[in-house]
Amino acid sequence: MVFSIIATDMPFAKSSLIWYDFSMYLSVIIPAYNEEKRIGKTLEAIREYLSEQSYEWEVIVVNNNSNDATSEIAEKYQVHVIDEKRPGKGYAVTTGMLEAKGDLRLFTDADNSTSIDHLDLMIPYMQNYDVAIGSLAVPGAKVVQGGEEPWYRVIMGKLGNKWIQLFAVWGIHDTQRGFKLFKAQAVEKIFPKLTIFGWGFDVEVLALARKFGFTIKEIPVTWDNDPNSKVTVWAYPQVLLQTLNVRWNLLTNKYGSR
């Protein structure tokens, strides 16, 4: 992977980021559970964007124990489809990230709540960072009108982040957006060490990135929440409890040394 980039920390706009002599291979991983109604539209948008890029790329859909036509629909778009029978988004993401071949590896949600063109903002920062994550809690982030999260998710998300920062990843203001980009070496160090595969797996991923010395950049995103999101109110206590598991694992050195 070769970077030759000029970038700024100015407020984000595509025109403010310039890169040249750029060569890499990008992997896009999409975990999917019963997504037959949404996966086609998401894959259309991703393939349209990637077909306009100068770098090489691959798309991997990880069918996470679906009982609908998710896998069959994805295959029509000529992407790599993997079946992961173990239930849990963390299993699906881990399987896809470790199967991927890219120098940079992105996982993104099947509902396309964060559009793929956010890569225009993220990729230049990979010159100086190992991980870039989408965030609604940094300046420049926006929520599409009509695409807001339910009020309870907003409140519980903000309170939950204070808990997550206190026990696992201080200074990261939004750990839960499903749009995260990693250098290959970070993937290969972090993901084999995961012990949590439910809703708290994002917290463990970022805590491990910190533990192993990888740098993290929060990037503001424009968020369009799908009203059919599979995140329920019960996901929040699960994340809080699993954050305590991460803290205990760190204290007992379960992850091993850096």
Stockholm file with secondary structure:
# STOCKHOLM 1.0

chainA/1-258         MVFSIIATDMPFAKSSLIWYDFSMYLSVIIPAYNEEKRIGKTLEAIREYLSEQSYEWEVIVVNNNSNDATSEIAEKYQVHVIDEKRPGKGYAVTTGMLEAKGDLRLFTDADNSTSIDHLDLMIPYMQNYDVAIGSLAVPGAKVVQGGEEPWYRVIMGKLGNKWIQLFAVWGIHDTQRGFKLFKAQAVEKIFPKLTIFGWGFDVEVLALARKFGFTIKEIPVTWDNDPNSKVTVWAYPQVLLQTLNVRWNLLTNKYGSR
#=GR chainA/1-258 SS CBCCEECCCSSCCGGGCEECSCBCEEEEEEEESSCTTTHHHHHHHHHHHHTTCSSEEEEEEEECSCSSSHHHHHHTTTCEEEECCSCSHHHHHHHHHHHCCCSEEEEECTTCSSCGGGHHHHGGGGGTCSEEEEESSSTTCEECTTCCCCHHHHHHHHHHHHHHHHHTCTTCSCCCCSEEEEEHHHHHHHGGGCCCCSTTHHHHHHHHHHHTTCCEEEEECEECCCTTCSCCTTHHHHHHHHHHHHHHHHHTTTTCCC
#=GC SS_cons         CBCCEECCCSSCCGGGCEECSCBCEEEEEEEESSCTTTHHHHHHHHHHHHTTCSSEEEEEEEECSCSSSHHHHHHTTTCEEEECCSCSHHHHHHHHHHHCCCSEEEEECTTCSSCGGGHHHHGGGGGTCSEEEEESSSTTCEECTTCCCCHHHHHHHHHHHHHHHHHTCTTCSCCCCSEEEEEHHHHHHHGGGCCCCSTTHHHHHHHHHHHTTCCEEEEECEECCCTTCSCCTTHHHHHHHHHHHHHHHHHTTTTCCC
//
